[in-house]
Amino acid sequence: MVPFLASLRFGRAERSFAARWFWTVDRTLLVLLLLLIGLGIIAVAAASPAAALRLSDAGTRIPPLFFLKRQLLWLALALPLLLGLSMLGKDTARRLGILGALGFLVLLALVPLVGVETNGAARWLELPGVRLQPSEFLKPLFAILTAWLLAARFEDRTLPVIPLSLLTLLMVLGLLVLQPDFGQAALVTAVWLAQATLAGLSLWLLGAAVLAGVAGLVLAYLMNPHVERRIDSFLNGEGDTYQVDRALEAFRAGGLFGTGPGDGVVKFRLPEPHTDYILAVIGEEFGAIACFALALLYLAIVLRVLLQLVEEDDPFALLAGAGLAVQFGGQAFINMSVNLALVPPKGMTLPFVSHGGSSLLACAMGMGLLLALTRRNRHVQASPYLRAAGVAA
């Protein structure tokens, strides 16, 4: 056993592929992500019995740990995907992200035509043995695509890359509104605004974009009954508020320290306890302190990425990393806000914590690409003597 463990230690002078990856990947960020994934397994284990009971019918009883077992199967695909993508070179990651974005844009266009409707929204494509949500995968890839477009402005400021990226955004927004999926639409808009601002978008145009977003929300409220019901329910308590009421009841039942693992009762009345409202399950069984710690973990991940980007001199990596950080943190913020009744329900998962194949694989893909784009030899960068000697990063 000792020789085996010794073989896993990579010296800084070692030149193997695994050693180069180990010394250039952001290990702190990787550890934070693995910790989040581990906490997600515990959360799905707590929510699985409640979800199984709610989705069982008179003829078919779903085993209590069915969703936990399925999550572990998806995780067996997601972890290799995350680690494999983190080993890519920056150019390969960029090409893969651009091609992937174009591919999933085509799949997103197919959703209004042949998509499967659930809870009043058609967001999924039914494939043999699996249900795929293209918008989940498009979110991180969209950040790569727009970063590639906007990075060209750092080379030539006369190129019309901001209007071109805006047209790409509007195309994605149009397809998301058709589903309808306004939560994802708001998220990709926030990603584009952050990237365009870093690329030099003027404050006047930024203000105009924000006003256009507000106008679009008002129009959606006036013209889309689905959006009108959600907003009226949130603002006035009109209509069906069962989801939010049960989530708040779960938090109240848990208090600061929770009822204990497996002792939650309100979770059995929660809609979608294993996906959209898994934070309420965590709040009931592990308490408000655990929810706060989880929120701090998401914040630590985002801050770690942003701190790494401060030293980034590649415009594409800077824009892509910032976009992926905004997308990841924004999705977590929206899901937590929905659980706490701070915003209307969005049908958005909690990254790496909620159950779901599309969500888990898409998060792994986004964070794997982020790890690939932020890889660098920090020991070489820290020493001007090594840089002068031409030591490869």
N, C-alpha and C positions, 0 to 999 in steps of 0.2 A: 504493500500500500504506500509506503514512504517513497520508493522510487517513482511510483505513478504520480503522486502528488508533486514531487519535485519536477517531473516532466511538464507539469502545467504552468510552471513559473517561467515567465518570459523575461529574459534579460533585455536591457535596452540596446545591446549590441546585436541581438539576434535579428536576422533578416527574413525569417519565414513569414508567410502571408498572415498566419494567425497572430504572430508577434507584432507585425506592423499594424494590424487592426487593433490589437489590445492597447498599444501605446499611442494611437491616434484618436480612438473613439472617446467621446466624452463619457467616462465611466461614472461620474457622479450622476449625470442625467439618466444613464442606463439603469443605475441602481434605484433611482427614484421611480422610474417607470415600472421596474420589476416589483417594487414595493406596492405600487398602485394596483398592479395586476393581482398580486397576492391578496390584497384587501378586497378586490373585486370578487375573488373566488369565495371568500368568507361571506360577502354580502349576498351573492347568488345562492349560496347554501342556506342562508336565513330566509330568503324570499321564495325559494323553490317549492316548499310545501304549500304555501298560500297560493301561488300561481297554479300549481297542479290541481288543487281543490277547486279553484274558480273555473278552470278550463275543462274539468271533467264533466261528463254528462251522465245521464241515467244508464246508458249502455256501455260506456267506456270510462274506466277509472285510470287516471294518469298517476304513476308512482310518485311519491312525495319528492324524491331527489332526481326526477327526470330532467329538469332544467339544469341542475348542477352538472349532471353527467354530460348533457349536451354541450354545456359551456366548456367543460374540460376537453371535449373533442374538438371544439372550435379553437380552443387555446393551443391544442397540439399542432394546429396549422398556423395560428397567429404568431407564436413565439419564433419558430424558424423563419417566418416571413419577416418579422421585425429585425432579427439578427442578420439574416441574409441580406436584406436591403441596406443595413448599416455598414456592410462590408464593401459596398459598391464605391467606385471612384466618383468624383463629383460630376464629371462629364456624362458618365453612364447613368447616374441618378437623374440628371437633368433630362437626358433623352427619354428615359423610361417614363418620367413624370409627364412630359409633353405628349408622348404617344398615348399614355394611359388616359390623360385628360380628354384627348380627342375621341378615344374609343368609348369612354363612359359618357361623353356628351351625346354620342349617337344612341347609346342605350337609354339615356334619359329622354331623348326625343321619342323613343318607342313606347315609353310608359303611358302617355295619354292615349295611345292607340291600342295597346294590348296589355296594359298593366292590370294588376289585381287590386281591387278596392277593399280596404279594411277601415272601419270606423269613419266612413265618409270621405276617405282620401285614397286615391289610386297612386301608390308610390312604389309598388313592387312588380318585378317581372317573375313569372312562374317558370322556373327551369326544372329539368328532370331531377327530382330529389331535393331541390333547394329553392328558396325564395330569395331573390336578390334585390336590394334597394340601391339603384345606381347613384342616387344623390349622395349616399353616405361615402362612396368611393370617390365621387367627383370633387367633394369638398377639399381634401388635401391636395389632389392633383390640380385643381383649379389654382391653388396658391402657387404651384410650380409653374404652370402655364403663364399666369400673369406676371410672375417674377421674371421669367425669360423675356417676355415682351418689354416690360418696363426697364429691365437692366440695360437694354440697348440705348436708353436715353442718357446713360452715363458716358457712353462713347460719342454719341452725336445728339445734341439737344434739339436739333431740328426735326428729328424723326417723329412722326405722329403716333407714337406708341401709346400715349395716354388715351387718345380717342379710340384707337384700335382695341386696347384692353377694355375700355368702357363698352364697346360694342359686344365683346365677348361676355362681359358681365350681364348686359341686357339680354343676350341670348339665353344664358343660364337662368336668369330671373324669370323670363317668359315661360320657360319649360317648368320651373318650379311652381309658378303661380297656377299653371294649368292643373296641377295635381289635386288640390292646392297644398303647398307646403311653405307657409310664410316664415316659419322659424328658420328653415335652411336658407331661405332667400335673404333674411336679415343677416345671417351669419356670413354668407359669401360676400354680401355688400360690405360688411365691416372689414373683411379680409382685404377687399380691393381698396377701400378707403385708406387703410393703414399702409398698404404697399404704395399706392399712388402718392400719398403724402410724403413718404420717404423718398420717392422718385422725383419729388419737386413739384407736386400739384400745388397750384397757387391757392391761397386762403379763400379768394373769391370763388374759385371753382369748387373748393371743398365745401364752402357754405351752400353753394347752389346744389351740390350733390345731396347734402343733408336735407335741404328743403324739398328736393325732389323725392327723397325717401319718405318724408312726412306726408307729402301730397299723395304718394302712392298708397300709403297706409290708409289715409282718409278715403281714397277712391275704393280701395278693397273693402272697407267697412260699408260704404254706400252701395256697392254693386255685388258683393259676395255674401249670401246669407250665412255661409259657414263662418266667415270672419265676424260678421255682425253678431251671431250667437255667442261666439267665444268672448268678444270684447264686452258685450252687454252682461254676460254672466260674470265677468271679472269685475266690471265697474259697479254694477248695480245689484249683483246677486240674483239676477233674473235667470230663469231657465234652469238647466241641470248643473248644479254645483256639487254633485255627489263626490267627484274625484278630489276636488280641493278640500272639501269638508273632511273626508276620510284621512287625507294626508296630514292635515293639521291635528286631527284627533290622534293620529299615531305619534306625532311629535309630543303632544301633551301627555300621552300615556307613558312615553319613555322618560320624560324629564331630563335631568342632567346625565344620569348614569345608565339609563335603560332598564328594561325589565329582565334582561339576561338573554343569552343566545337560546333560541327556540321557545321562549316564553311569551312572545308577542301574540296578541289576540286581534288587534285592530287590522293587522296586515292581511287577515283572511277576508276582510271586507274592502281592501284596497283594490282598485282597478289597476291592472298591469303592475303588480308589485315587483316583478322581476326585471322590468324595463324602465318605463318612464318614471315610476314612483318608487324606485329602489332606495332612494335617499330617505324616504319616510320609513321604510322598513329598518334601515340602519338607525334612524332616530328613535324608533320604538324599542328595539332590542339592545342597542349599544349606547344610546343617549345622545344628547345635544353636544356633549364634549367630543364624542367620536365624530360627529358630523363636522364640527369645527376643525378637528384635526385633519379630516379628509379634505376640507376646503383649503387648509394651509398647505397640504401636499400638492394640490393642483397649482396653487400660487407659487410654491417653490419650483415646480417644473417650469412654469412660464418664466419666472425670474431667472432661472438658470440659463434658459435659452437666450433671453435678452442680454444677460451679462456676457455670454459667449459672443454674441453678435456685435458687441461694442468693439471688439478687436478684429472684426471681419473686414478685410479689404477687397473682397470679391463682391461687386454689386448684386449679382444674381443670388449668391448664398445669403447675403444680407436680407434681400427682399423675400426670398423663399422662406428663410428661417423665421422672419417676422410674421409672414402670412400664416405659416403653420402654427406658430405660437398663439396668434390671435384666434385662429380657428379652434384649436384645442382648448384654450382657456375660455373662449367665448361659449363654446358648447357646454362646458361644465357649468359656467355661470348661468346660462339659460335654464338648464335642467334643474339646478338647485333653486333658482328663483321660482320656477313653476311649482316645485314641491312646497315652497314656503308661501305660495299664493301671492308672490310679488309681481308676476306677469301672467298673462293668460296661458292656458295649456298649449304646448307646442308639439308634443309627440316627439321629443328629442331625447336621445339616450345620454347617460352619464358615461363619458369615455373610460374604457377599460373596466368599468364597474357593472354597468347594465348587461343583462343577458342579451345575446343576439349575435348571429354569425356575421352579418354585414357590418354591424357597428364595430365588433371586435377586430375583424380583418382590416377594415378601413382605418381604424386607429393605429393598428400595427404597421400598416403601410405608410401612413403619414409620419409616425414617429421614427420608423426605420429610415425613411428618406431624410428626415431631419438630422438623424445621427450621422448619415452619410455625408450630408452637406456641411456639417460642422466639424468633421474630422480634421485634426491638425496635430502636428508634433509640437506639443507645448514646451518640451524641453529644448528643442532647437530654437523655437521662437523666443524663448527667454534668454538665450545667450547670443549676443552679437558676434562672439568669436566663432561659434559654430556656424552661424549664418555666413560669416565671411569665408569660412573654410568650405562652404558649398555642401554642407551635410544635407541630405535629402529629407524633406519633411514627410 
